[in-house]
Amino acid sequence: MKVRIIKGTNQIGGCITEITSDKGTKIIIDFGEELTDESNSCIDYPLDGLTYGKTKYKGVFITHSHGDHIGLIPNIKKNIPIYIEEISAKIFEVSNAFCSGKSFHGKLKKFKFEEKITIDDLVITPYRTDHSAYNSTMFLIENNGKRVLHLGDYRSTGYSGKTFYDNLKKIGSVDLLITEGTNVTNPNKESSTEVELKEKAKNIFKNYKQIFILQASTNLDRLRSFREAALETGKKFILDISTANILKAIDDPNYQYLNDEDVTTWVPNAYSKNNKSKRVDSFYSHKDSDFYQKYIEPFDNIKFKKEHVHGEYVMLVKTSMAKDIECNLKNYRDNAHLIYSMWLGYKDKTRPNTEKTREFLDHMKNLNIDEEYLHTSGHADLKTIQDVFEIVKPKKAIGIHTKDNTKLAEYCANYVIINDNEEIEV
């Protein structure tokens, strides 16, 4: 086999990996956009044989539903199948509808964990990993007796950490390991667990009556942490509409919050057709014709429990909801607080397309709502990376999804430093 990192040896997000079998069968792992804030549209990345020209690839495999791994798949040639875990596919459908407004019409092939997929002389087996996206996948790729493990994004500090390690032990030793290195430039920092974050959240919740939380809708581990913290501190819980739709789509018994008496869903004024305004008409002009019926109507027609915005509550919010928050606080306000629970890069003014996040945070500041950072990484710390090397004992290893892949060579055995578009043979 041959492996080529088309993009990602020295950048976080937007990684693309090409794997070629001994007989020339080619597949791609992940095809996502550059990391920007939640409202930015995809930036095109033309790739010969994948998005244009004569077809070269037999399939594209997606590790998880984050935009920097899946966001560019609408550009893939329609005859190329896109393989994605079945629940991740549902999350992508919802996220894509809310972000871009248009349905995806490509060729999705849904798989279950540990079911082998054979494409010519390649055998690909997906395993569940632990990451800040629900049901994230790592892929074992086998060809002619050789084994490559592409870990995707991973960590061990979430609620699937034990599953991740158990699956690594099932896989065993590999010839080549492809690992992320997001946090390797900060090797002394050990990430806190989601359980530890939940305990910190409980302490914050005790000190405030109204808590607004800015977090990613796809981060269901974080949702669970905040939901349990709210439950244990007696706070009502208010979902944003996109997160509510993800919970509805996945239908996981561990996340049946929609049925809880103390949980309700806020439909923003810009989404509700009960609010007859030009703003609503403008919003729907960019959506599929059935967007309201599929995603908003089931919640818009349920009477919102107005008592939930009076008294003590935890509310998940999006950057588009600043006016909704302001209106709610005019009617009732008592000791409000904002928790920012995402990557800090989304509000870094030196990065492109962060305006909407920064505008939202400025709006909250103007409302005299203090902001607090409470987050733990969705990516592996150095200890977890070294644990992985100890379990799978790779003969060779390369790094992606990192600002400096040479740093991994300082800590990991059999590490090979490569740059984008350089090939490594297995």
C-alpha positions as CSV (number, residue, x, y, z in Angstrom):
1,M,0.0,0.0,0.0
2,K,0.9,3.6,-0.5
3,V,-0.3,6.5,1.7
4,R,-0.3,10.2,0.7
5,I,-1.5,13.0,3.0
6,I,-2.9,15.4,0.4
7,K,-3.6,18.0,3.0
8,G,-3.1,18.0,6.8
9,T,0.5,17.3,7.8
10,N,0.9,20.8,9.2
11,Q,-2.6,22.2,9.7
12,I,-5.6,21.5,11.9
13,G,-8.8,20.7,10.1
14,G,-9.4,20.0,6.4
15,C,-7.2,16.9,6.3
16,I,-7.4,14.6,3.2
17,T,-5.7,11.2,3.1
18,E,-5.2,9.1,0.0
19,I,-4.6,5.3,0.3
20,T,-3.6,3.3,-2.8
21,S,-3.6,-0.5,-2.8
22,D,-0.9,-2.7,-4.4
23,K,-3.2,-3.1,-7.5
24,G,-3.9,0.6,-7.7
25,T,-7.3,0.9,-6.0
26,K,-7.6,4.4,-4.5
27,I,-9.7,5.6,-1.6
28,I,-9.9,8.9,0.3
29,I,-10.4,9.4,4.0
30,D,-12.1,12.6,5.0
31,F,-12.9,15.6,2.8
32,G,-13.7,18.7,4.9
33,E,-13.4,22.4,4.8
34,E,-10.9,24.6,6.6
35,L,-11.8,25.4,10.2
36,T,-13.8,28.6,10.5
37,D,-16.7,29.7,12.7
38,E,-20.0,27.8,12.7
39,S,-21.8,30.0,10.1
40,N,-19.2,30.0,7.4
41,S,-19.9,28.2,4.1
42,C,-17.6,25.7,2.6
43,I,-14.5,26.7,0.8
44,D,-14.0,24.6,-2.4
45,Y,-10.9,22.4,-2.7
46,P,-10.8,21.0,-6.3
47,L,-9.1,17.6,-6.5
48,D,-8.5,15.8,-9.8
49,G,-10.3,12.5,-10.0
50,L,-12.5,13.3,-7.0
51,T,-14.3,16.6,-7.7
52,Y,-13.6,16.9,-11.4
53,G,-11.9,15.0,-14.3
54,K,-11.8,11.3,-14.9
55,T,-12.8,9.4,-11.7
56,K,-9.7,8.0,-9.8
57,Y,-11.3,7.0,-6.5
58,K,-13.4,4.0,-5.5
59,G,-14.8,5.6,-2.4
60,V,-14.5,8.4,0.3
61,F,-14.6,7.3,3.9
62,I,-15.7,9.9,6.6
63,T,-14.5,9.6,10.1
64,H,-17.1,11.8,11.7
65,S,-19.7,14.6,11.1
66,H,-17.6,17.7,11.9
67,G,-17.4,20.1,9.0
68,D,-13.6,20.0,8.8
69,H,-13.9,16.3,7.9
70,I,-17.1,16.1,5.9
71,G,-18.0,19.6,4.8
72,L,-16.7,19.4,1.2
73,I,-18.5,16.2,0.2
74,P,-21.2,18.1,-1.8
75,N,-18.3,18.8,-4.3
76,I,-17.5,15.1,-4.9
77,K,-18.4,13.6,-8.2
78,K,-21.8,11.9,-8.0
79,N,-20.6,8.5,-9.1
80,I,-18.1,8.2,-6.2
81,P,-19.7,6.5,-3.1
82,I,-19.2,8.2,0.3
83,Y,-19.0,5.8,3.3
84,I,-20.2,7.1,6.6
85,E,-21.4,5.5,9.9
86,E,-25.2,5.3,9.8
87,I,-26.0,7.7,12.8
88,S,-23.3,10.1,11.7
89,A,-25.1,10.3,8.4
90,K,-28.3,11.5,10.2
91,I,-26.3,14.1,12.1
92,F,-24.7,15.3,8.9
93,E,-28.1,15.7,7.3
94,V,-29.4,17.9,10.1
95,S,-26.2,19.9,10.4
96,N,-26.0,20.5,6.7
97,A,-29.6,21.6,6.5
98,F,-29.1,24.2,9.3
99,C,-25.7,25.4,8.0
100,S,-26.1,25.4,4.3
101,G,-29.9,25.2,4.0
102,K,-29.7,22.7,1.1
103,S,-30.1,18.9,1.2
104,F,-27.2,16.7,0.2
105,H,-27.8,14.6,-2.9
106,G,-24.6,12.6,-3.1
107,K,-24.1,8.8,-2.9
108,L,-24.0,8.0,0.8
109,K,-23.3,4.4,1.8
110,K,-24.0,3.8,5.5
111,F,-22.0,1.3,7.5
112,K,-22.1,-0.2,11.0
113,F,-19.1,-0.4,13.3
114,E,-16.9,-3.5,12.7
115,E,-18.6,-4.6,9.5
116,K,-15.9,-5.1,6.9
117,I,-16.1,-3.2,3.6
118,T,-14.3,-4.7,0.6
119,I,-13.4,-2.6,-2.4
120,D,-11.4,-4.5,-4.9
121,D,-8.2,-5.6,-3.0
122,L,-8.8,-3.3,0.0
123,V,-10.6,-4.3,3.1
124,I,-11.7,-1.5,5.4
125,T,-13.0,-2.1,8.9
126,P,-14.6,0.8,10.9
127,Y,-14.3,0.9,14.7
128,R,-15.8,3.4,17.1
129,T,-13.5,5.9,18.7
130,D,-13.8,8.6,21.3
131,H,-14.2,12.2,20.1
132,S,-16.3,15.3,20.5
133,A,-18.6,14.1,17.6
134,Y,-21.1,11.3,18.3
135,N,-20.1,7.9,16.8
136,S,-16.7,8.9,15.4
137,T,-14.8,6.3,13.5
138,M,-11.3,5.1,13.0
139,F,-10.5,2.9,10.0
140,L,-8.3,-0.2,9.7
141,I,-7.3,-0.6,6.1
142,E,-5.8,-4.0,5.0
143,N,-4.2,-5.0,1.8
144,N,-2.0,-7.9,0.9
145,G,-1.1,-8.7,4.5
146,K,-0.3,-5.0,5.4
147,R,-2.4,-3.0,7.9
148,V,-2.9,0.7,8.1
149,L,-4.8,2.3,11.0
150,H,-6.3,5.8,10.4
151,L,-7.4,7.1,13.8
152,G,-9.3,10.2,12.6
153,D,-9.8,12.6,15.5
154,Y,-9.7,11.0,18.9
155,R,-9.2,11.3,22.6
156,S,-9.7,9.1,25.7
157,T,-11.4,11.6,28.0
158,G,-14.9,11.4,26.8
159,Y,-17.7,9.0,27.6
160,S,-16.5,6.5,24.9
161,G,-12.9,6.4,26.2
162,K,-13.0,2.8,27.4
163,T,-14.6,1.7,24.1
164,F,-11.8,3.4,22.2
165,Y,-9.1,1.6,24.1
166,D,-10.9,-1.8,23.9
167,N,-11.2,-1.4,20.1
168,L,-7.5,-0.6,19.8
169,K,-6.7,-3.8,21.7
170,K,-9.0,-5.7,19.2
171,I,-7.1,-4.3,16.3
172,G,-3.7,-5.0,17.7
173,S,-0.4,-4.2,15.9
174,V,-0.3,-2.3,12.6
175,D,2.3,-1.6,9.9
176,L,1.4,2.1,9.7
177,L,-0.4,4.4,12.2
178,I,-1.9,7.7,11.0
179,T,-2.4,9.8,14.1
180,E,-3.7,13.3,14.8
181,G,-1.5,15.6,16.8
182,T,-3.7,18.6,17.5
183,N,-2.4,19.1,21.1
184,V,1.2,17.9,20.7
185,T,2.5,21.5,20.6
186,N,1.4,21.7,24.2
187,P,2.8,18.4,25.5
188,N,2.6,19.1,29.2
189,K,-1.1,19.8,29.2
190,E,-3.3,16.9,30.2
191,S,-7.0,17.2,29.1
192,S,-9.7,17.0,31.7
193,T,-12.4,14.4,31.3
194,E,-16.0,15.1,30.5
195,V,-17.0,13.9,33.9
196,E,-14.6,16.4,35.5
197,L,-16.1,19.1,33.2
198,K,-19.5,18.2,34.5
199,E,-18.4,18.7,38.1
200,K,-17.0,22.2,37.2
201,A,-20.3,23.0,35.4
202,K,-22.3,22.1,38.5
203,N,-20.3,24.6,40.6
204,I,-20.9,27.3,38.1
205,F,-24.6,26.5,37.8
206,K,-25.0,26.9,41.6
207,N,-23.8,30.5,41.4
208,Y,-26.2,31.7,38.6
209,K,-29.9,31.6,37.8
210,Q,-29.7,31.8,34.1
211,I,-26.9,30.1,32.2
212,F,-26.4,30.4,28.4
213,I,-24.1,27.9,26.8
214,L,-22.4,28.3,23.4
215,Q,-21.3,24.9,22.2
216,A,-21.3,22.7,19.1
217,S,-24.6,20.9,18.4
218,T,-22.6,17.8,17.3
219,N,-20.8,17.6,20.6
220,L,-23.2,15.2,22.4
221,D,-20.7,14.4,25.1
222,R,-20.7,18.0,26.1
223,L,-24.5,18.1,25.9
224,R,-24.6,15.1,28.2
225,S,-22.2,16.8,30.7
226,F,-24.3,20.0,30.8
227,R,-27.6,18.2,30.9
228,E,-26.5,16.1,33.9
229,A,-25.1,19.1,35.6
230,A,-28.4,21.0,35.2
231,L,-30.4,18.0,36.4
232,E,-28.2,17.7,39.5
233,T,-28.5,21.4,40.3
234,G,-32.3,21.7,39.7
235,K,-32.0,23.8,36.6
236,K,-34.5,23.5,33.8
237,F,-32.9,22.8,30.4
238,I,-33.6,24.6,27.1
239,L,-32.3,23.1,23.9
240,D,-31.5,25.1,20.7
241,I,-33.5,24.0,17.7
242,S,-30.5,22.4,15.8
243,T,-29.4,20.3,18.8
244,A,-33.0,19.2,19.4
245,N,-33.2,18.0,15.8
246,I,-30.0,16.0,16.2
247,L,-31.4,14.3,19.3
248,K,-34.6,13.5,17.3
249,A,-32.6,12.1,14.4
250,I,-30.3,9.8,16.4
251,D,-33.1,8.4,18.6
252,D,-30.6,7.1,21.1
253,P,-32.1,5.9,24.4
254,N,-29.2,7.5,26.3
255,Y,-30.2,10.9,24.8
256,Q,-34.0,10.9,25.1
257,Y,-34.0,14.4,26.6
258,L,-36.8,15.6,24.4
259,N,-39.2,13.6,26.5
260,D,-38.1,15.0,29.8
261,E,-40.6,17.2,31.6
262,D,-37.9,19.8,32.5
263,V,-36.6,20.0,29.0
264,T,-38.0,22.2,26.2
265,T,-36.8,23.6,22.8
266,W,-36.5,27.2,21.9
267,V,-37.6,28.1,18.3
268,P,-35.8,31.4,17.4
269,N,-38.0,34.1,16.1
270,A,-36.2,34.0,12.8
271,Y,-37.3,30.4,12.3
272,S,-40.9,30.5,13.5
273,K,-43.6,31.0,10.9
274,N,-45.9,32.0,13.7
275,N,-43.8,35.2,13.6
276,K,-44.8,36.9,10.3
277,S,-41.9,39.1,9.5
278,K,-39.5,39.9,6.6
279,R,-36.7,38.4,8.6
280,V,-38.5,35.0,8.6
281,D,-39.1,35.3,4.8
282,S,-35.5,36.1,4.2
283,F,-34.3,33.1,6.3
284,Y,-36.4,30.6,4.4
285,S,-35.5,31.9,1.0
286,H,-32.1,30.2,1.5
287,K,-33.5,26.8,2.6
288,D,-35.1,23.8,1.0
289,S,-38.8,24.1,0.5
290,D,-39.5,21.4,3.1
291,F,-37.1,22.8,5.8
292,Y,-39.8,24.2,8.0
293,Q,-41.9,21.0,7.8
294,K,-38.9,18.7,8.6
295,Y,-37.0,20.6,11.2
296,I,-39.1,23.5,12.7
297,E,-42.8,22.6,12.6
298,P,-42.5,19.7,15.0
299,F,-41.2,22.1,17.6
300,D,-42.9,25.3,16.5
301,N,-46.3,23.8,17.1
302,I,-45.5,22.6,20.6
303,K,-46.3,25.3,23.1
304,F,-43.0,26.5,24.6
305,K,-43.1,26.2,28.4
306,K,-42.8,29.9,29.2
307,E,-42.1,29.2,32.8
308,H,-38.7,27.7,31.6
309,V,-37.4,31.2,30.8
310,H,-38.5,32.5,34.3
311,G,-36.5,31.3,37.2
312,E,-33.5,29.1,36.9
313,Y,-32.5,27.5,33.6
314,V,-29.6,26.3,31.4
315,M,-30.1,27.3,27.7
316,L,-28.0,26.1,24.7
317,V,-27.6,29.0,22.3
318,K,-26.2,29.8,18.8
319,T,-24.6,32.9,17.5
320,S,-27.8,33.7,15.6
321,M,-29.8,33.9,18.9
322,A,-28.5,37.2,20.3
323,K,-31.8,39.0,19.8
324,D,-33.8,36.1,21.3
325,I,-31.6,36.2,24.4
326,E,-32.0,40.0,24.7
327,C,-35.8,39.7,24.4
328,N,-36.0,37.0,27.0
329,L,-33.9,39.0,29.4
330,K,-36.1,42.1,29.0
331,N,-39.1,40.0,30.3
332,Y,-37.2,38.3,33.1
333,R,-33.6,38.5,34.3
334,D,-31.8,37.3,37.4
335,N,-28.1,36.8,37.6
336,A,-27.4,35.7,33.9
337,H,-24.1,34.1,32.8
338,L,-22.6,32.8,29.5
339,I,-20.4,29.7,29.2
340,Y,-18.2,29.5,26.1
341,S,-17.6,25.7,25.5
342,M,-15.8,25.5,22.2
343,W,-12.3,25.8,20.6
344,L,-11.0,29.3,21.3
345,G,-9.9,29.6,17.7
346,Y,-13.5,30.3,16.7
347,K,-13.3,33.7,18.4
348,D,-9.7,34.6,17.4
349,K,-9.8,37.8,15.4
350,T,-6.5,36.8,13.7
351,R,-8.4,33.9,12.0
352,P,-10.7,34.3,9.0
353,N,-14.5,34.1,9.3
354,T,-14.8,34.5,13.0
355,E,-16.9,37.7,12.9
356,K,-20.2,36.2,13.8
357,T,-18.9,34.5,16.9
358,R,-17.1,37.6,18.1
359,E,-20.2,39.8,17.3
360,F,-22.4,37.4,19.4
361,L,-19.9,37.5,22.3
362,D,-19.7,41.3,22.1
363,H,-23.5,41.5,22.1
364,M,-23.6,39.4,25.3
365,K,-21.0,41.7,26.9
366,N,-23.2,44.7,26.0
367,L,-26.0,43.0,27.8
368,N,-23.7,42.8,30.9
369,I,-23.5,39.1,30.7
370,D,-20.2,37.8,31.9
371,E,-18.5,35.1,29.8
372,E,-16.7,32.1,31.2
373,Y,-14.6,29.5,29.3
374,L,-15.4,25.9,30.2
375,H,-14.1,23.4,27.7
376,T,-12.1,20.2,27.3
377,S,-10.5,19.2,24.1
378,G,-12.0,16.7,21.6
379,H,-8.5,15.7,20.7
380,A,-5.8,13.5,22.3
381,D,-3.3,14.8,24.7
382,L,0.3,13.5,24.6
383,K,-0.4,10.8,27.2
384,T,-3.3,9.4,25.1
385,I,-1.2,9.4,21.9
386,Q,1.6,7.5,23.7
387,D,-0.9,5.0,25.1
388,V,-2.1,4.4,21.5
389,F,1.5,3.7,20.3
390,E,2.0,1.3,23.2
391,I,-1.2,-0.7,22.3
392,V,-0.9,-0.9,18.5
393,K,3.0,-0.8,18.3
394,P,3.2,0.6,14.8
395,K,6.2,-0.2,12.6
396,K,5.8,3.3,11.1
397,A,3.7,6.3,12.1
398,I,2.8,9.6,10.5
399,G,0.9,12.7,11.8
400,I,-1.9,14.8,10.5
401,H,-4.3,17.4,12.0
402,T,-1.4,19.2,13.7
403,K,0.3,22.6,13.4
404,D,3.7,20.9,13.6
405,N,4.0,17.2,12.8
406,T,7.7,17.1,13.6
407,K,6.8,17.4,17.3
408,L,5.3,13.9,17.3
409,A,8.8,12.6,16.4
410,E,10.1,13.8,19.8
411,Y,7.7,11.6,21.7
412,C,6.7,8.6,19.5
413,A,8.7,5.6,18.3
414,N,9.1,4.8,14.6
415,Y,7.7,8.2,13.6
416,V,8.3,9.4,10.0
417,I,8.2,13.1,9.3
418,I,6.5,13.8,5.9
419,N,4.9,16.8,4.2
420,D,1.8,17.2,2.2
421,N,1.7,15.2,-1.0
422,E,4.7,13.0,0.0
423,E,4.0,9.3,-0.3
424,I,4.9,6.7,2.3
425,E,5.0,3.0,1.4
426,V,3.7,0.3,3.7
